[in-house]
């Protein structure tokens, strides 16, 4: 879709993360779990890839979880309200997960994009008969998504929260709980999304127990069509592009060291862009 997309719902999830529900009927109708969208606030705005939390085909809307991290995500949070319009939302992009009966499935996450996919994947796989163990990792009790927690508890066969400081749920990282889970029972598949450090650790644990695992990679993108090459990754020694070949890959084939190095190459420019925006807002 290339026309403006009205915001019909906007809510804070935490002090850092929020959700936005926008009208995008064609995307809502064709999106499948694992696929993503790219939005642009205005004609000359930057293109931001975003995970989809849920769609409502009847209302013709999609809901995204967003972190107030860079210039555009902060601008959307601070200056766009219900009734405002986002210039473009393009999608669905990328490839969906393979929907089938795996058996016992762990769906894990520790970052806003991964949390969105945790719900979407858990809901879809549970709907076709899988046994779902959903795990979400947060830093503290205050950083958890209360509404999503309630929804995941109603969907998943088992649901767990870990917090790094132990202020809620189980103390530690989601990977700590994953290791304990794999030690005590048979797991047929793992889906995970979030920080690259978490995904790399998850992949190491899963490999040590000979469990297949799929990860969603959220790398830097520009056009989302495979033309710019910005999202290039190494998968099993082969060059792939996250936007068209992914975003979901076999965790045991991902070169996470290369992924993390490439994802840090514009840190200084992103910092400068955010500072310029904040200075403009202060005048």
C-alpha atoms as one frame of an Amber mdcrd trajectory, in Angstrom:
protein
   0.000   0.000   0.000   1.256   3.464  -0.857  -1.428   5.715   0.623  -1.458
   7.235   4.106  -2.184   4.919   7.024  -4.237   6.241   9.909  -3.181   5.470
  13.476  -6.166   3.965  15.295  -4.422   2.963  18.529  -1.221   4.019  20.280
  -0.235   2.903  23.776   2.891   2.781  25.914   4.016  -0.725  26.799   6.790
   0.521  29.087   8.787   3.715  29.496  10.835   2.670  26.456   8.487   0.646
  24.242   5.075   1.295  22.734   2.568  -0.156  20.292   0.975   1.417  17.249
  -2.026   0.035  15.379  -2.500   1.446  11.878  -4.908   0.925   9.022  -3.316
  -1.293   6.379  -6.082  -3.582   5.050  -4.138  -5.218   2.223  -1.224  -6.036
   4.513  -3.548  -7.345   7.229  -5.204  -9.632   4.711  -1.999 -11.216   3.383
   0.499 -11.064   6.309   1.745 -14.302   7.890   3.750 -14.760  11.119   7.422
 -14.051  10.595   6.924 -11.418   7.912   7.606  -7.745   8.565   6.713  -4.303
   7.232   8.608  -1.099   6.484   7.079   2.243   7.378   7.944   5.829   6.523
   6.474   8.733   8.463   6.696  11.330   5.696   7.782  11.787   2.094  11.477
  12.265   2.901  11.556  10.165   6.055  13.767   7.146   6.640  12.476   3.634
   6.036  12.118   1.612   9.240  11.641  -2.198   9.235   9.267  -3.355  11.937
   7.952  -6.640  13.311   4.202  -7.213  13.385   2.576  -8.191  16.654  -0.887
  -8.968  15.277  -3.322  -8.199  12.476  -7.058  -7.640  12.445  -8.422  -8.514
   9.035 -11.934  -7.328   9.934 -10.706  -3.878  10.950  -8.021  -3.859   8.274
  -5.249  -3.018  10.771  -1.806  -4.183  11.799  -0.188  -3.672  15.212   3.541
  -3.099  15.692   5.715  -3.039  18.814   8.293  -0.233  18.652  11.230   0.856
  20.832  11.960   4.557  21.326  15.509   4.128  20.130  16.305   6.305  17.119
  15.133   9.553  15.576  12.130   8.181  13.695  10.824   5.872  16.422  10.944
   8.761  18.920   9.288  11.118  16.473   6.452   8.659  15.921   5.949   8.303
  19.662   6.166  11.997  20.513   4.355  13.690  17.630   1.946  11.205  16.032
  -1.327  10.542  17.838  -4.488   8.516  17.175  -5.994  10.014  14.034  -2.607
  10.992  12.615  -1.423   9.322   9.428   1.818   7.548   8.604   2.816   8.248
   5.018   3.694   4.687   3.939   3.475   1.170   5.303   4.804  -1.418   2.872
   4.472  -5.172   3.195   4.231  -7.907   4.029   7.942  -8.400   3.362  10.209
 -11.373   3.903   9.252 -14.997   4.342   6.907 -16.385   7.000   7.675 -19.251
   9.341   6.761 -22.738   8.206   3.423 -23.475   9.819   3.255 -27.182  10.671
   2.974 -29.551  13.608   6.445 -29.601  15.159   5.393 -30.988  18.524   6.867
 -29.278  21.588   7.906 -25.748  20.587   9.737 -23.083  22.579   9.158 -19.489
  21.462  11.598 -17.115  23.163  12.400 -13.388  23.066  14.264 -10.633  24.890
  13.712  -7.470  22.806  10.743  -5.528  21.474  10.841  -7.017  17.955  11.207
 -10.515  19.358   8.370  -9.984  21.824   6.055  -9.005  18.965   6.959 -12.174
  17.097   6.675 -14.280  20.244   2.955 -13.585  20.363   2.409 -13.914  16.610
   4.312 -17.205  16.318   2.917 -18.698  19.518  -0.640 -17.925  18.462  -0.203
 -19.359  14.967   1.576 -22.555  16.014  -0.786 -23.220  18.902  -3.680 -22.886
  16.462  -2.493 -25.884  14.453  -1.876 -28.197  17.396   1.627 -27.537  18.701
   2.477 -27.519  22.409   3.775 -23.999  23.055   6.269 -22.962  25.731   6.574
 -19.174  25.556   9.481 -17.452  27.324  10.014 -13.703  27.523  13.109 -12.096
  29.012  13.176  -8.567  30.434  15.650  -6.550  32.480  13.223  -5.691  35.280
   9.608  -6.103  36.353   8.780  -2.607  35.089  10.017  -3.426  31.580   7.597
  -6.300  30.964   4.546  -5.934  28.708   1.608  -6.545  31.013  -1.072  -6.780
  28.311   0.951  -9.176  26.159   1.779 -11.262  29.208  -1.926 -11.800  29.833
  -2.538 -12.697  26.189   0.374 -15.131  26.023  -0.726 -16.812  29.246  -4.081
 -17.478  27.596  -2.503 -18.862  24.411   0.601 -20.802  25.422   0.513 -24.151
  27.189   3.320 -22.863  29.404   4.399 -19.257  29.840   7.429 -17.887  31.700
   9.026 -14.499  32.304  12.649 -14.004  33.304  14.078 -10.776  34.689  17.778
 -10.060  34.988  17.411  -8.558  38.460  14.921 -11.141  39.701  12.234  -8.531
  40.405   9.586 -10.623  38.624   9.263 -14.175  37.412  12.456 -16.219  37.244
  15.786 -14.510  37.853  18.226 -14.625  34.951  18.141 -14.552  31.151  15.714
 -16.407  28.937  18.634 -18.508  27.745  19.213 -19.716  31.301  15.651 -21.000
  31.483  15.926 -22.461  27.990  18.938 -24.521  29.039  17.072 -25.894  32.046
  14.093 -26.698  29.832  16.229 -28.624  27.343  17.874 -30.534  30.173  14.567
 -31.822  31.482  12.408 -32.594  28.461  12.216 -33.187  24.725  11.821 -30.051
  22.591  11.229 -30.391  18.860  11.806 -26.796  17.712  12.859 -23.385  19.004
  11.876 -20.022  17.530  13.645 -16.984  18.949  13.930 -13.267  18.305  15.585
 -10.330  20.003  19.142  -9.276  20.784  21.931 -10.808  18.746  23.830 -11.731
  21.901  20.784 -13.601  23.162  20.244 -15.331  19.843  23.860 -16.437  19.623
  23.713 -17.887  23.134  20.402 -19.564  22.347  21.897 -21.138  19.219  24.865
 -22.472  21.194  22.577 -24.029  23.793  20.217 -25.537  21.218  23.121 -27.007
  19.253  24.575 -28.617  22.378  21.270 -30.465  22.842  20.879 -31.193  19.120
  17.623 -29.214  18.913  16.710 -27.357  15.690  16.244 -23.630  16.098  15.133
 -20.735  13.925  15.990 -17.095  14.593  14.542 -13.845  13.329  17.327 -11.429
  12.371  16.539  -7.717  12.609  19.457  -6.148  10.786  19.881  -2.679   9.307
  17.831  -2.316   6.127  17.382   0.486   3.615  15.093  -0.502   0.760  13.818
  -3.902   1.920  13.974  -5.382  -1.593  17.494  -6.851  -1.667  18.945  -4.061
  -3.807  21.009  -2.083  -1.269  22.810  -5.027   0.318  22.788  -3.407   3.744
  21.204  -6.447   5.414  23.746  -8.913   4.009  24.439 -11.885   6.282  26.452
 -15.102   6.177  24.277 -18.204   6.509  26.208 -21.450   6.384  28.967 -19.825
   4.335  26.534 -18.371   1.801  25.630 -14.703   1.402  21.958 -14.017   2.064
  19.870 -10.882   2.426  17.619 -10.663   5.453  14.899  -8.665   3.674  14.281
 -11.178   0.880  15.882 -14.447   2.015  14.842 -14.058   5.666  14.187 -12.675
   8.125  14.047 -16.192   9.617  17.115 -18.398   9.368  18.487 -21.654  10.734
  20.159 -20.539  13.959  22.908 -23.127  13.583  24.057 -21.610  10.275  24.109
 -17.895  11.208  27.490 -16.173  11.479  26.512 -14.064  14.494  29.923 -12.383
  14.797  29.542 -10.923  11.307  25.910  -9.965  11.944  26.852  -8.013  15.060
  29.830  -6.270  13.445  27.782  -5.129  10.477  24.927  -3.959  12.676  27.242
  -1.568  14.537  28.628   0.250  11.513  26.279   3.274  11.700  26.178   3.773
  15.470  27.878   7.183  15.358  25.701   8.456  12.510  22.549   7.285  14.274
  23.654   9.054  17.441  24.298  12.297  15.565  20.925  12.106  13.804  19.102
  11.628  17.102  21.005  14.494  18.731  20.120  16.850  15.861  16.464  15.898
  16.202  16.488  16.432  19.957  18.154  19.818  19.543  15.477  20.848  17.042
  12.745  19.784  19.456  14.359  21.824  22.213  14.160  25.070  20.287
